[in-house]
Amino acid sequence: MKLLPLLAAVVLAPMLGAQPDGPQTLLDEGYRQMYNLQFGEAHRTFAKWQQMHPEDPMGPVSDAAAYLYSEFDRLKILQSEFFASNDGFFGMGKRLPDPGIKWHFEQALAKAGQLAKAILDRSPKDPNARFAEVLRTGLYSDYLAMVEKRYMAALTQVKESRAAAESLLAEHPDYYDAYLAVGVENYILSLKPAPVRWFLRLSGAQTDRALGVEKLRLTAEHGRYLMPYARLLLAVAALRDNNKGKARQTLAWLAAEFPRNHLYREELAKLN
């Protein structure tokens, strides 16, 4: 993902009516900084986007993503050992969240929800606002599950995010980032023991591992903002399948693309 110079991005940046295509914007720049663990820079970039597009919910929801990712980094949640055990997403020990980050994260989510609702009240089919809602509920479910370990509350948000993504994708299949919501629910919940999967399905959750990997791959190959996260999850899936060659290939791409992110380098070194 090569970015246009910042000035050109500012001049060309429209409101995102079609998420997958179009010129690179400050949002793209902010996500790139986030995956490079440059959280201060990412917050400033997302703040600029919000100043330019105060009615766009993608501004605050992207800022929330940067706060969540900073907690992932601080708590080492994204270590491959975390994902590679059966206790992965929904079963590790209690960790203490940073109250300041939590406050900013929740404020950004609330603002995104208000902006999305205002747009959807006027235009219920607006794809940008619908995608912002998919992202908002998905981020909240990640925080509940992986930071606060509130698994049942997280499950509700997981299902809500997946249902919203399916509704959006039924009309806009080129919103490739939205496939992540479907992929995460199916793949992560498929790792649970059979009796737990049965209970989850009764509750309306989806636990199809093959479907989950397929949807993650769509985001990994064609996504815009969430491509690196989807690729990391596919690397984790490859490790669980003992396909170290595939995991090494994926981590090498991530390490080259985001050289400031120590996670990719460290996990690649372990494989090498």
HELIX and SHEET records of a PDB file:
HELIX    1   1 LEU A    6  LEU A   12  1                                   7    
HELIX    2   2 LEU A   26  TYR A   35  1                                  10    
HELIX    3   3 PHE A   39  MET A   52  1                                  14    
HELIX    4   4 MET A   58  ARG A   74  1                                  17    
HELIX    5   5 SER A   80  PHE A   83  1                                   4    
HELIX    6   6 PRO A   99  ARG A  122  1                                  24    
HELIX    7   7 PRO A  127  ASP A  142  1                                  16    
HELIX    8   8 TYR A  143  VAL A  147  3                                   5    
HELIX    9   9 TYR A  151  GLU A  171  1                                  21    
HELIX   10  10 TYR A  176  ALA A  178  5                                   3    
HELIX   11  11 TYR A  179  SER A  190  1                                  12    
HELIX   12  12 ALA A  194  LEU A  202  1                                   9    
HELIX   13  13 ARG A  209  HIS A  222  1                                  14    
HELIX   14  14 MET A  227  ARG A  240  1                                  14    
HELIX   15  15 LYS A  244  GLU A  257  1                                  14    
HELIX   16  16 HIS A  262  LEU A  271  1                                  10    
END                                                                             
